[in-house]
Amino acid sequence: MRRQVLLVVLAIGTVAGYASAFRSHHHRDRHRAWKEEVADLCVSAAQRRFDGAAQHEDVGKKAGAKP
């Protein structure tokens, strides 16, 4: 009886350990993907801003405006 209880407790601990490791790994992957998504968003926003500023400079030069 005591041996069976010990085996059940060890089995539950093993399953819980694997579940915890899987959850942690899954969380890290999701967090990494989120960080990459935010970084891509920031880069694209900066590129749009830079491209917009360059277009405005070109428009001013074409119209003969002084800098």
C-alpha atoms as one frame of an Amber mdcrd trajectory, in Angstrom:
protein
   0.000   0.000   0.000   2.725   2.431   0.960   4.672   1.573  -2.187   1.649
   2.248  -4.388   1.082   5.642  -2.799   4.742   6.505  -3.343   4.532   5.466
  -7.018   1.388   7.541  -7.533   2.980  10.587  -5.915   6.130  10.208  -8.029
   4.061   9.760 -11.198   2.008  12.867 -10.438   5.212  14.814  -9.760   6.721
  13.653 -13.039   3.654  14.626 -15.058   3.421  17.966 -13.262   7.109  18.636
 -13.947   6.772  17.934 -17.643   3.620  20.048 -17.824   5.380  22.936 -16.095
   8.357  22.723 -18.453   6.088  22.605 -21.504   4.103  25.603 -20.267   7.267
  27.577 -19.586   8.672  26.759 -23.019   5.394  27.676 -24.721   5.236  30.970
 -22.780   8.782  31.897 -23.815   7.973  31.209 -27.473   4.839  33.340 -27.332
   6.696  36.150 -25.527   9.525  36.048 -28.073   7.023  36.166 -30.942   5.263
  39.134 -29.320   8.553  40.993 -28.896   9.452  40.380 -32.543   6.020  41.624
 -33.618   6.435  44.834 -31.601   9.943  45.350 -32.988   8.681  44.898 -36.559
   5.888  47.367 -35.900   8.350  49.957 -34.582  10.702  49.475 -37.524   7.909
  49.808 -40.073   6.611  52.939 -38.333  10.090  54.473 -38.370  10.514  53.589
 -42.034   7.164  55.158 -42.898   8.128  58.271 -40.952  11.517  58.456 -42.643
  10.041  57.870 -46.104   7.399  60.515 -45.457  10.034  63.039 -44.353  12.115
  62.300 -47.454   9.087  62.811 -49.706   8.324  66.151 -48.063  11.912  67.303
 -48.622  11.688  66.330 -52.301   8.418  68.230 -52.714   9.962  71.365 -51.235
  12.968  71.163 -53.528  10.800  70.692 -56.607   8.664  73.700 -55.736  11.731
  75.876 -55.379  11.322  76.396 -51.631  14.389  77.349 -49.673  15.471  75.019
 -46.869
